[in-house]
Amino acid sequence: MREVVARIRARLRGVLGDDVRSVDALDRAVTDPSDAGRLRELAAALAWYAERDEGFAAEVVGWARQYGPAAGVVQNIHAGRDAYSAGRDMTVQQRPETDLASD
C-alpha cells in the first residue's frame, strides 16, 4: 500500500507543479492527516485541478473507487480481554487495569 500512496503522491506533485500553495497543502496533509483543515485545503486544490483536467479527474475517481474501501475503519476486540460474547449479544467492558493508550 505504501507504494501506491507514493505513486499517487508523486502524481499529485506532477499535477500541482509550481503551485507552491497546493504543494504545501499536500505536504502538510501528509505530515498531519488528522487535521481536517489541511485536508479540506488539499481537497479544494485537487478539485480545482480536476475541474480543469478531465484526465486527472478520471484518475482521482479511479483512486477513490479502487482504494476507498481500503480506508475503512478497523476495530480489534480481543475476547477475554475486551469483550464477552454469547450468542447474538456482545458486551464490551474495559477492565480497570487496561490502559487504552498502550494498545
C-alpha positions, 0 to 999 in steps of 0.5 A: 500500500505504501507504494501506491500512496507514493505513486499517487503522491508523486502524481499529485506533485506532477499535477500541482507543479509550481503551485507552491500553495497546493504543494504545501497543502499536500505536504502538510496533509501528509505530515498531519492527516488528522487535521481536517483543515489541511485536508479540506485545503488539499481537497479544494486544490485537487478539485480545482485541478480536476475541474480543469483536467478531465484526465486527472479527474478520471484518475482521482475517481479511479483512486477513490473507487479502487482504494476507498474501501481500503480506508475503512475503519478497523476495530480489534476486540480481543475476547477475554480481554475486551469483550464477552460474547454469547450468542447474538449479544456482545458486551464490551467492558474495559477492565480497570487495569487496561490502559487504552493508550498502550494498545 
